[in-house]
Amino acid sequence: MTAAGDAPRFGRRGRPPARGRCARSPEAKKARYLQRGDRYFQKEQYREAILEYRNALRLDEKNPRAVRQLGLAHFQLAEIGQALRYLLKAQEQSPDDLDVRLKIGLIFHGIGKMDEARQEASSSWPRTRGT
């Protein structure tokens, strides 16, 4: 018979805790946060999505997907200041993202910055050869 202190320890699922697995690594956590954020975003649960994307940014403060999606989620909630903050960062990271540029242009238009709105609109239009 073994003493109580010698008994094997088991995890939540009745198995010994995994050793050496990456389930709790920062990369795995970040991927989980991003997946949950995307799921909430698709369901138009923008507040919940924002929480998940912020969690991802805590692990990787420059993650382009989290930055972009935070901007778009804040935009959908009409939180213009926050939306613009993240969308401008997303634009720096991905200058050719037309959706981000369009949202920035709409925000500038809405707050009366017409020159900036025109600049974003003109850079959002597809370019054709010879023009």
C-alpha positions in Angstrom: 0.0 0.0 0.0 1.3 3.5 -0.9 1.1 6.6 1.3 -1.3 9.3 0.2 1.6 11.5 -0.8 2.9 8.9 -3.2 -0.3 8.6 -5.2 0.1 9.7 -8.9 -1.5 13.0 -9.7 -4.0 13.2 -12.5 -5.3 16.1 -14.6 -8.8 17.1 -15.2 -9.5 14.3 -17.6 -8.3 11.5 -15.4 -4.9 11.3 -17.1 -1.5 12.3 -15.9 -0.7 15.9 -16.9 1.0 16.1 -20.3 4.7 16.8 -20.1 6.5 18.5 -23.0 3.3 19.3 -24.9 2.8 22.7 -26.3 -0.8 23.1 -25.5 0.0 25.8 -23.0 2.8 27.5 -25.0 2.3 31.1 -25.9 1.9 30.3 -29.6 -0.9 27.8 -28.8 -2.6 30.2 -26.5 -2.3 33.0 -29.2 -3.8 30.7 -31.8 -6.7 29.8 -29.5 -7.4 33.4 -28.8 -7.4 34.3 -32.5 -9.7 31.4 -33.4 -12.2 32.3 -30.7 -12.0 36.0 -31.7 -12.7 35.0 -35.3 -15.6 32.9 -34.3 -17.1 35.7 -32.2 -16.5 38.2 -35.0 -18.3 36.0 -37.5 -21.3 35.7 -35.2 -21.2 39.5 -34.8 -20.4 39.2 -31.1 -17.9 42.1 -31.4 -17.4 42.7 -27.7 -16.4 39.1 -27.1 -14.2 39.2 -30.2 -12.4 42.2 -28.9 -11.5 40.5 -25.6 -10.0 37.5 -27.5 -8.0 39.7 -29.9 -6.7 41.7 -27.0 -5.6 38.5 -25.2 -3.7 37.6 -28.4 -2.0 41.0 -28.5 -0.8 40.5 -24.9 1.2 37.5 -26.2 2.2 39.2 -29.5 1.7 42.9 -29.4 2.2 43.3 -33.2 0.1 40.4 -34.4 -1.3 41.7 -37.7 -4.5 39.6 -37.6 -5.3 40.7 -34.1 -4.6 44.4 -34.8 -6.7 44.4 -38.0 -9.6 42.5 -36.4 -9.6 44.8 -33.4 -10.0 47.8 -35.7 -12.8 46.2 -37.6 -14.6 45.1 -34.5 -14.4 48.6 -33.0 -15.6 50.0 -36.3 -18.7 47.7 -36.2 -19.4 49.0 -32.7 -19.0 52.6 -33.9 -16.1 53.1 -31.4 -14.4 55.4 -33.8 -11.4 56.4 -31.7 -10.4 52.8 -31.0 -11.2 51.7 -34.5 -9.0 54.4 -36.0 -6.2 53.5 -33.6 -6.1 49.9 -34.6 -6.9 50.4 -38.3 -4.0 52.8 -38.7 -1.7 50.3 -37.1 -3.1 47.6 -39.4 -2.5 49.9 -42.4 1.1 50.3 -41.4 1.5 46.5 -41.3 -0.5 45.8 -44.5 -0.7 48.9 -46.7 -2.5 47.1 -49.5 -5.4 45.9 -47.3 -8.3 47.6 -49.1 -10.9 46.9 -46.4 -8.8 48.6 -43.8 -8.1 51.6 -46.0 -11.8 51.9 -46.8 -12.8 51.9 -43.2 -10.1 54.5 -42.4 -11.5 56.7 -45.2 -15.1 56.3 -43.9 -13.9 57.3 -40.4 -12.1 60.4 -41.8 -15.1 61.3 -43.8 -17.4 60.9 -40.8 -15.2 63.2 -38.7 -14.9 65.8 -41.4 -11.3 65.2 -42.5 -12.1 65.3 -46.1 -8.6 65.5 -47.5 -7.5 62.4 -45.6 -10.8 60.7 -46.6 -10.1 61.4 -50.3 -6.5 60.2 -50.0 -7.7 56.9 -48.5 -10.4 56.5 -51.1 -8.1 57.2 -54.0 -5.6 54.7 -52.7 -8.3 52.1 -52.2 -9.4 52.1 -55.8 -7.9 49.4 -57.9 -5.2 50.8 -60.2 -5.4 50.1 -63.9 -2.5 50.1 -66.3 -1.9 53.3 -68.2 -3.5 55.6 -65.6 
